[in-house]
Amino acid sequence: MRQRGASIRRTVGCNIGGAGCHLTGSHRGKPHLSLVTASLYFIYSALEEEIERNKDNPVYAPVYFPMELHRKAALEKDLEYFYGSNWRAEIPCPEATQKYVERLHAVGKKHPELLVAHAYTRYLGDLSGGQVLKKIAQKALQLPSTGEGLAFFTFDGVSNATKFKQLYRSRMNALEMDHATKKRVLEEAKKAFLLNIQVFEALQKLVSKSQENGHAVQPKAELRTRSVNKSHENGPAAGKESERTSRMQADMLTTSPLVRWLLALGFIATTVAVGLFAM
């Protein structure tokens, strides 16, 4: 178990290490932040939909902390800042993100005992690195000091992150699971890690193609715009807002190391997840 954890830590370290040296002053990374925020919105919308479905299920109920952890509302605020009021109709969803969403729905509907693996991996990762990453992004991308575009990193319902993480882990380790189920949860945590890696690689692929071609790749070739709930979609964007979004999506493909930080730092909790029930 420890060897597997070390292997994941090395992978995460490589992803972070390649980004750290060039982050400062990377104001051109702002569109990348909006692109990552869009993918996170789809992921958390699916995760929290399944959490609500299973909030009374004994395999998840002890770790149900919506006020403290849920991120969908915060991501909606950030997306409105980046894309404007018509963001639901504008945000892109890469195929890798859609794959992640589909796995979350499958787990929530068919294997709810595995949902804790995804919740732990995402929430505790974001809670662990959120404040540090918020400061980095705010300075590097010259975002407003009032916090616009960074609501995702702010956990207003958690006054002491260290104590809350201890509470969460104690609740999680107290879940009634037999040895076989615990093993499946560990395997699901590794799947969650790989799904996050695939989202990272999909975004990096867009950047690489842009570099190879010497110009921005058209987003439509790699992305498809969708809404998690079509009943909430707005109509077509107004002229200026639509033009702004088109420019933003093209700029998303400009090289920026911030994308590595946003995704790689979110993976750190998975190294702990590999040893969830090792105690």
matplotlib code that plots the C-alpha trace (Angstrom):
import matplotlib.pyplot as plt

x = [0.0, 2.8, 4.6, 1.4, 1.1, 4.7, 4.2, 1.2, 3.1, 5.9, 3.4, 1.8, 5.3, 6.3, 3.1, 3.6, 7.3, 7.0, 4.8, 6.2, 9.1, 7.0, 3.8, 4.6, 3.2, 1.3, -1.6, -2.4, -3.4, -6.8, -8.6, -7.1, -8.5, -12.0, -11.5, -10.6, -13.4, -15.9, -14.7, -14.9, -18.4, -19.5, -17.7, -19.0, -22.5, -22.5, -20.8, -23.2, -26.3, -25.3, -24.4, -27.9, -29.4, -27.5, -27.4, -29.6, -27.8, -25.8, -22.8, -22.5, -24.6, -21.9, -19.7, -22.6, -21.3, -23.1, -22.7, -19.0, -17.9, -20.2, -18.7, -21.3, -22.7, -19.2, -18.3, -21.4, -20.3, -16.8, -18.3, -20.5, -17.4, -15.4, -18.1, -20.9, -24.6, -25.0, -22.3, -24.5, -24.8, -21.1, -19.0, -17.2, -17.1, -14.2, -14.8, -12.5, -14.7, -17.8, -16.3, -15.6, -19.3, -20.6, -18.5, -19.9, -23.4, -22.8, -21.3, -24.1, -26.9, -25.4, -22.6, -23.2, -20.8, -18.0, -19.1, -17.0, -13.9, -14.7, -15.9, -12.8, -10.5, -12.0, -13.1, -10.2, -7.8, -9.4, -9.6, -6.0, -4.5, -7.3, -6.0, -2.5, -3.6, -6.1, -3.3, -1.1, -3.8, -4.9, -1.4, -0.3, -3.5, -4.1, -7.6, -9.6, -8.6, -12.3, -12.2, -14.1, -13.2, -11.9, -15.0, -14.2, -11.2, -13.1, -14.7, -16.8, -18.3, -15.0, -13.4, -10.5, -9.4, -7.1, -9.8, -12.4, -10.2, -9.6, -13.4, -14.1, -11.4, -12.7, -16.3, -15.1, -13.0, -16.0, -18.2, -19.4, -17.7, -16.4, -12.9, -14.0, -15.9, -12.9, -10.8, -13.3, -13.3, -9.5, -9.7, -12.3, -10.0, -7.3, -9.9, -10.8, -7.1, -6.8, -10.0, -8.5, -5.3, -7.3, -9.0, -5.5, -4.2, -7.2, -6.5, -2.8, -3.5, -5.3, -2.4, 0.1, -1.9, -2.0, 1.8, 2.3, 0.1, 1.4, -2.1, -5.1, -7.0, -10.7, -12.4, -15.2, -12.8, -12.1, -14.9, -18.6, -20.8, -23.4, -25.4, -25.8, -29.5, -30.9, -33.9, -31.6, -30.0, -30.4, -31.0, -28.3, -25.7, -25.9, -23.5, -20.8, -20.9, -20.7, -17.7, -16.0, -16.6, -15.2, -12.1, -11.7, -12.1, -9.4, -7.1, -7.6, -5.2, -2.3, 0.3, 0.0, 1.5, -1.4, -3.5, -0.9, -1.2, -5.0, -5.3, -2.2, -2.6, -6.1, -4.7, -2.6, -5.4, -5.5, -2.1, -3.9, -6.9, -4.8, -4.3, -7.8, -8.4, -4.8, -5.1]
y = [0.0, 2.4, 1.7, 2.5, 5.8, 6.7, 6.0, 8.4, 11.0, 10.9, 11.3, 14.3, 15.7, 15.6, 17.4, 20.1, 20.4, 21.2, 24.2, 25.9, 27.8, 29.9, 30.7, 34.2, 36.9, 34.5, 36.9, 35.0, 32.0, 33.6, 31.9, 28.6, 29.1, 29.6, 26.4, 24.4, 26.0, 24.9, 21.3, 21.4, 22.7, 19.6, 17.3, 18.8, 19.1, 15.3, 14.5, 16.6, 15.4, 11.8, 12.9, 14.3, 11.1, 9.2, 11.6, 9.3, 6.1, 4.7, 4.2, 7.9, 9.8, 10.1, 12.2, 14.4, 18.0, 20.1, 23.5, 22.9, 21.3, 21.5, 23.5, 23.9, 27.2, 28.7, 27.5, 29.1, 32.4, 32.0, 31.0, 34.1, 36.2, 34.5, 34.0, 36.5, 35.9, 33.5, 31.1, 28.0, 28.1, 29.0, 26.7, 23.8, 20.2, 18.1, 14.4, 13.5, 15.6, 14.0, 10.6, 11.6, 12.8, 9.5, 7.6, 9.7, 9.0, 5.3, 5.1, 7.1, 5.1, 1.6, 1.6, 4.3, 2.6, 3.9, 7.5, 8.3, 7.7, 10.4, 12.8, 12.4, 12.7, 15.9, 17.8, 17.1, 17.8, 21.2, 22.0, 21.1, 23.2, 25.7, 28.7, 28.4, 28.1, 30.9, 33.3, 32.0, 32.4, 35.8, 37.2, 35.5, 36.3, 39.7, 38.8, 41.2, 41.4, 41.1, 37.4, 37.4, 34.3, 32.5, 31.5, 27.8, 28.0, 29.6, 27.3, 29.7, 26.9, 25.5, 27.6, 25.3, 23.2, 20.9, 20.0, 19.5, 17.1, 15.2, 15.0, 13.9, 11.2, 9.8, 9.7, 8.1, 5.4, 4.7, 3.7, 0.2, -1.7, -5.2, -5.9, -6.5, -3.2, -1.3, -2.8, -1.6, 1.9, 2.0, 0.9, 3.6, 6.2, 5.2, 5.5, 9.0, 9.9, 8.6, 10.4, 13.6, 12.9, 12.3, 15.7, 17.3, 15.5, 16.6, 20.2, 19.9, 18.2, 21.3, 23.5, 21.2, 21.2, 25.0, 25.1, 22.6, 24.5, 27.9, 29.2, 28.5, 25.3, 25.9, 24.8, 23.1, 20.5, 19.2, 20.5, 20.3, 22.7, 21.2, 21.9, 19.6, 20.7, 21.9, 23.3, 26.0, 27.0, 30.6, 31.7, 32.7, 35.0, 38.7, 39.9, 41.4, 38.6, 35.9, 37.5, 37.8, 34.1, 33.1, 35.1, 33.6, 30.0, 30.7, 32.2, 29.1, 27.3, 29.6, 27.9, 28.5, 26.5, 27.5, 24.7, 22.2, 23.7, 23.8, 20.1, 18.6, 20.2, 18.8, 15.3, 15.4, 14.1, 10.9, 9.9, 9.8, 8.1, 5.1, 4.5, 5.3, 2.2, 1.3, 2.2]
z = [0.0, 0.9, -2.4, -4.4, -2.4, -3.2, -6.9, -7.0, -5.0, -7.6, -10.4, -8.7, -8.0, -11.6, -12.7, -10.1, -10.6, -14.3, -13.6, -10.6, -12.1, -14.5, -12.7, -11.3, -13.5, -15.8, -16.4, -19.7, -17.6, -16.7, -19.6, -18.5, -15.0, -16.6, -18.6, -15.6, -13.6, -16.3, -16.0, -12.3, -12.5, -14.4, -12.1, -8.9, -10.3, -10.9, -7.6, -5.5, -7.4, -6.4, -2.8, -2.5, -3.8, -1.2, 1.8, 3.9, 2.8, 5.7, 3.4, 2.9, 5.5, 8.2, 5.8, 4.5, 4.9, 2.3, 4.1, 4.7, 1.4, -1.5, -4.4, -7.1, -5.9, -5.6, -9.1, -10.5, -9.1, -10.7, -14.0, -14.1, -13.4, -16.3, -18.9, -18.0, -17.3, -20.2, -18.9, -18.8, -22.6, -23.2, -21.0, -22.7, -21.5, -22.8, -23.4, -20.5, -18.2, -19.5, -18.8, -15.2, -14.9, -16.2, -13.7, -10.8, -11.9, -12.3, -8.8, -7.2, -8.8, -8.7, -6.2, -3.6, -1.2, -3.5, -3.5, -0.5, -2.5, -4.9, -2.3, -0.1, -3.1, -4.4, -1.3, 1.0, -1.9, -2.5, 1.2, 1.7, -1.2, -1.7, 0.3, -1.0, -4.6, -4.2, -3.2, -6.1, -8.7, -7.4, -7.6, -10.8, -12.8, -11.2, -10.1, -7.9, -4.2, -3.4, -4.5, -7.8, -9.8, -6.8, -4.8, -5.5, -3.2, -0.3, 2.3, 4.4, 6.3, 7.6, 10.3, 11.0, 8.0, 10.0, 12.6, 10.0, 8.0, 11.1, 11.7, 8.2, 8.3, 11.6, 10.2, 7.0, 8.8, 11.0, 8.1, 8.4, 5.6, 5.3, 4.0, 0.4, 0.3, 1.7, -1.0, -3.6, -2.1, -2.4, -6.0, -6.7, -5.2, -7.7, -10.5, -9.3, -9.5, -13.0, -14.1, -12.8, -14.7, -17.9, -17.5, -17.1, -20.2, -22.3, -21.5, -22.1, -25.4, -26.6, -25.5, -27.3, -30.6, -30.4, -30.1, -32.9, -35.3, -34.3, -33.6, -31.4, -32.2, -32.7, -29.4, -31.4, -32.7, -29.2, -27.0, -26.9, -25.0, -22.8, -19.7, -16.8, -16.6, -19.9, -18.2, -16.8, -20.1, -21.2, -24.7, -27.3, -25.9, -26.7, -29.4, -27.2, -24.6, -27.3, -28.9, -25.5, -24.9, -28.3, -27.7, -24.2, -25.6, -28.2, -25.6, -23.4, -25.7, -25.0, -22.9, -19.2, -16.3, -14.0, -15.5, -14.0, -10.6, -10.6, -11.5, -9.9, -6.5, -6.5, -6.8, -3.6, -1.4, -3.5, -2.1, 1.3, -0.2, -1.2, 2.5, 3.7, 5.7, 6.4, 10.1]

ax = plt.figure().add_subplot(projection="3d")
ax.plot(x, y, z, "-o")
ax.set_aspect("equal")
plt.show()
